[in-house]
């Protein structure tokens, strides 16, 4: 913990300067774009990806729609839990932001006064990506790729060390996967009940689909029909 609080091992700081150095050499408009994308854009892209997957899940028959819907409900819930877990973790480690420990950094985000380890943005992005992977392999790989890009942006912006990002990616992944069996066991029956409701059943399945149709589709194909359309 002392190494983290003091600014991290040398390789961590070296990577920080190398990646953030790209921001110093880049034109101002590119830094502004990366700053916006790293702060808001990539997270918004992940949310839209979850909604797109939901659109595809609703077109699946019966049990597959309920299972896919349960996985998509678990995705934001897991992300929220991961962020809550990070609150005491940040306070316990107490690692200052890199620009408070090291000079010469190009900082692309203002108002960062909280602790650095672990990155909330990386945690949230990876939780959404891995949760999406449970619902659909293809979109999940895309979501995980966006989460990795989010982590790179946070270091480029000068607001996190690389190990802050790695810790966030690990935390988001762990919360989603470790709690997924219990979450799916609780949410899948709820999704089936919602699907059977004449009022809100549209949340789980398209009105053109029936609930009782048999299904042999694996979970990984939840949205593939939508992508092929």
C-alpha positions as CSV (number, residue, x, y, z in Angstrom):
1,X,0.0,0.0,0.0
2,X,2.8,2.4,0.8
3,X,4.1,2.1,-2.8
4,X,0.7,3.0,-4.2
5,X,0.2,5.9,-1.9
6,X,3.7,7.3,-2.7
7,X,3.0,7.3,-6.4
8,X,3.6,3.7,-7.4
9,X,6.5,1.7,-8.6
10,X,8.9,3.2,-11.2
11,X,7.5,1.2,-14.1
12,X,4.0,2.6,-13.3
13,X,5.3,6.2,-13.3
14,X,7.3,5.6,-16.5
15,X,4.3,4.3,-18.3
16,X,2.3,7.2,-17.1
17,X,4.8,9.7,-18.5
18,X,5.1,7.8,-21.8
19,X,1.3,7.6,-22.4
20,X,0.6,11.0,-21.1
21,X,3.5,12.4,-23.2
22,X,1.4,11.6,-26.3
23,X,-1.1,14.2,-25.1
24,X,1.7,16.8,-24.9
25,X,2.7,16.1,-28.4
26,X,-0.8,16.0,-29.9
27,X,-2.7,19.0,-31.3
28,X,-5.1,20.7,-28.9
29,X,-8.2,19.6,-30.7
30,X,-7.2,15.9,-30.4
31,X,-6.6,16.3,-26.6
32,X,-10.1,17.9,-26.3
33,X,-11.6,15.0,-28.2
34,X,-9.8,12.4,-26.1
35,X,-10.8,14.3,-22.9
36,X,-14.5,14.2,-23.8
37,X,-14.4,10.6,-25.0
38,X,-12.5,9.4,-21.9
39,X,-14.8,11.3,-19.5
40,X,-18.2,10.7,-21.1
41,X,-18.1,9.3,-24.6
42,X,-17.0,5.7,-24.1
43,X,-19.3,5.1,-21.2
44,X,-22.2,6.4,-23.3
45,X,-21.1,4.1,-26.0
46,X,-21.3,1.1,-23.6
47,X,-24.8,2.2,-22.4
48,X,-26.0,2.4,-26.0
49,X,-24.4,-1.1,-26.7
50,X,-26.4,-2.6,-23.8
51,X,-29.6,-1.0,-25.2
52,X,-28.8,-2.3,-28.7
53,X,-28.4,-5.8,-27.2
54,X,-31.7,-5.5,-25.4
55,X,-33.4,-4.7,-28.7
56,X,-32.0,-8.0,-30.0
57,X,-32.9,-10.0,-26.9
58,X,-36.5,-9.0,-27.2
59,X,-36.7,-10.8,-30.6
60,X,-35.6,-14.1,-29.2
61,X,-38.2,-16.8,-28.4
62,X,-39.4,-17.7,-24.9
63,X,-36.8,-18.6,-22.3
64,X,-33.9,-17.2,-24.3
65,X,-35.5,-13.7,-24.1
66,X,-36.0,-14.0,-20.4
67,X,-32.4,-15.2,-19.8
68,X,-30.9,-12.5,-22.0
69,X,-33.0,-9.8,-20.3
70,X,-31.9,-11.0,-16.9
71,X,-28.3,-10.7,-17.9
72,X,-28.8,-7.2,-19.2
73,X,-30.5,-6.2,-16.0
74,X,-27.6,-7.6,-14.0
75,X,-25.1,-5.6,-16.1
76,X,-25.9,-2.1,-14.7
77,X,-26.6,-3.5,-11.3
78,X,-23.2,-5.1,-11.2
79,X,-21.6,-1.9,-12.4
80,X,-23.3,0.0,-9.5
81,X,-22.1,-2.6,-7.0
82,X,-18.6,-2.4,-8.3
83,X,-18.6,1.4,-7.8
84,X,-19.9,1.0,-4.3
85,X,-17.1,-1.5,-3.5
86,X,-14.6,1.0,-4.8
87,X,-15.6,3.8,-2.3
88,X,-14.0,2.2,0.8
89,X,-11.2,0.7,-1.3
90,X,-10.2,4.2,-2.5
91,X,-10.3,5.5,1.1
92,X,-8.3,2.6,2.4
93,X,-5.5,2.9,-0.2
94,X,-5.5,6.7,-0.2
95,X,-3.5,7.1,-3.4
96,X,-3.3,10.8,-4.6
97,X,-3.9,11.6,-8.3
98,X,-0.7,11.4,-10.3
99,X,-0.6,15.1,-11.1
100,X,-0.5,15.8,-7.4
101,X,2.7,13.7,-7.1
102,X,4.5,14.3,-10.4
103,X,5.1,17.5,-12.4
104,X,5.1,18.0,-16.1
105,X,1.9,16.0,-16.8
106,X,-0.7,17.2,-19.3
107,X,-4.0,17.0,-17.4
108,X,-7.1,16.9,-19.6
109,X,-9.8,16.8,-16.9
110,X,-10.4,19.4,-14.2
111,X,-11.8,19.0,-10.8
112,X,-10.3,15.7,-9.9
113,X,-9.7,16.0,-6.1
114,X,-10.5,12.5,-4.9
115,X,-8.1,9.5,-4.7
116,X,-6.8,7.7,-7.7
117,X,-6.8,4.0,-7.0
118,X,-8.8,2.4,-8.4
119,X,-10.3,4.2,-11.4
120,X,-14.1,4.5,-11.3
121,X,-14.3,4.9,-15.1
122,X,-12.3,1.7,-15.7
123,X,-14.3,-0.1,-13.1
124,X,-17.6,1.0,-14.6
125,X,-16.6,0.4,-18.2
126,X,-15.3,-3.1,-17.6
127,X,-18.3,-4.1,-15.5
128,X,-20.6,-3.0,-18.3
129,X,-18.4,-4.8,-20.9
130,X,-18.2,-8.1,-18.9
131,X,-21.9,-8.0,-18.1
132,X,-22.7,-7.5,-21.7
133,X,-20.4,-10.5,-22.5
134,X,-22.7,-12.7,-20.3
135,X,-25.7,-11.7,-22.4
136,X,-23.9,-11.9,-25.8
137,X,-20.4,-13.0,-26.6
138,X,-20.0,-10.8,-29.8
139,X,-21.2,-7.6,-28.3
140,X,-19.4,-8.5,-25.0
141,X,-16.0,-8.6,-26.8
142,X,-16.8,-5.2,-28.3
143,X,-17.7,-3.9,-24.9
144,X,-14.6,-5.2,-23.3
145,X,-12.5,-3.6,-26.0
146,X,-14.2,-0.2,-25.3
147,X,-13.5,-0.7,-21.6
148,X,-9.8,-1.2,-22.4
149,X,-9.8,1.9,-24.5
150,X,-11.4,3.8,-21.6
151,X,-8.6,2.7,-19.3
152,X,-6.0,3.9,-21.9
153,X,-7.7,7.3,-22.1
154,X,-7.6,7.8,-18.4
155,X,-3.9,7.5,-18.4
156,X,-3.5,9.6,-21.5
157,X,-5.6,12.3,-19.7
158,X,-3.1,12.3,-16.8
159,X,-5.7,11.5,-14.1
160,X,-4.7,7.9,-13.4
161,X,-1.7,5.7,-13.1
162,X,-1.7,2.5,-15.3
163,X,-2.2,0.4,-12.1
164,X,-5.3,2.4,-11.2
165,X,-6.8,1.3,-14.5
166,X,-5.7,-2.3,-14.1
167,X,-7.2,-2.4,-10.6
168,X,-10.4,-0.9,-12.0
169,X,-10.6,-3.5,-14.8
170,X,-10.0,-6.3,-12.3
171,X,-12.6,-5.0,-9.9
172,X,-15.3,-4.6,-12.5
173,X,-14.6,-8.1,-13.9
174,X,-14.6,-9.7,-10.4
175,X,-17.9,-8.2,-9.2
176,X,-19.7,-9.2,-12.4
177,X,-18.5,-12.8,-12.6
178,X,-18.4,-13.7,-8.9
179,X,-22.0,-12.5,-8.2
180,X,-23.4,-13.6,-11.6
181,X,-24.6,-17.1,-10.6
182,X,-26.7,-15.7,-7.7
183,X,-27.9,-12.7,-9.7
184,X,-29.0,-14.8,-12.6
185,X,-30.8,-17.2,-10.3
186,X,-32.8,-14.3,-8.8
187,X,-33.3,-12.2,-12.0
188,X,-34.3,-15.0,-14.5
189,X,-37.5,-15.9,-12.7
190,X,-38.3,-12.2,-12.4
191,X,-37.7,-11.7,-16.1
192,X,-40.1,-14.6,-16.9
193,X,-42.8,-13.1,-14.7
194,X,-42.4,-9.8,-16.5
195,X,-42.5,-11.5,-19.9
196,X,-45.8,-13.1,-18.9
197,X,-47.4,-9.8,-17.9
198,X,-49.8,-8.3,-20.5
199,X,-48.8,-4.8,-19.5
200,X,-45.0,-4.8,-19.3
201,X,-44.1,-8.0,-21.1
202,X,-42.8,-5.9,-24.0
203,X,-39.8,-5.2,-21.8
204,X,-38.6,-8.8,-22.2
205,X,-40.0,-9.9,-25.5
206,X,-41.4,-8.4,-28.7
207,X,-45.1,-8.5,-29.1
208,X,-44.6,-10.6,-32.2
209,X,-43.0,-13.4,-30.1
210,X,-44.7,-15.8,-27.8
211,X,-43.4,-16.7,-24.3
212,X,-43.8,-20.4,-24.5
213,X,-41.8,-21.1,-27.6
214,X,-39.0,-23.7,-27.2
215,X,-35.4,-22.5,-27.3
216,X,-32.1,-24.2,-28.0
217,X,-30.0,-21.1,-28.5
218,X,-26.9,-20.6,-26.3
219,X,-26.6,-17.6,-24.2
220,X,-23.8,-16.2,-26.4
221,X,-26.2,-15.8,-29.3
222,X,-28.6,-13.5,-27.5
223,X,-28.2,-10.6,-29.9
224,X,-26.7,-12.3,-32.9
225,X,-30.0,-12.5,-34.8
226,X,-30.3,-8.7,-34.4
227,X,-26.8,-8.2,-35.7
228,X,-27.4,-10.4,-38.7
229,X,-30.6,-8.5,-39.6
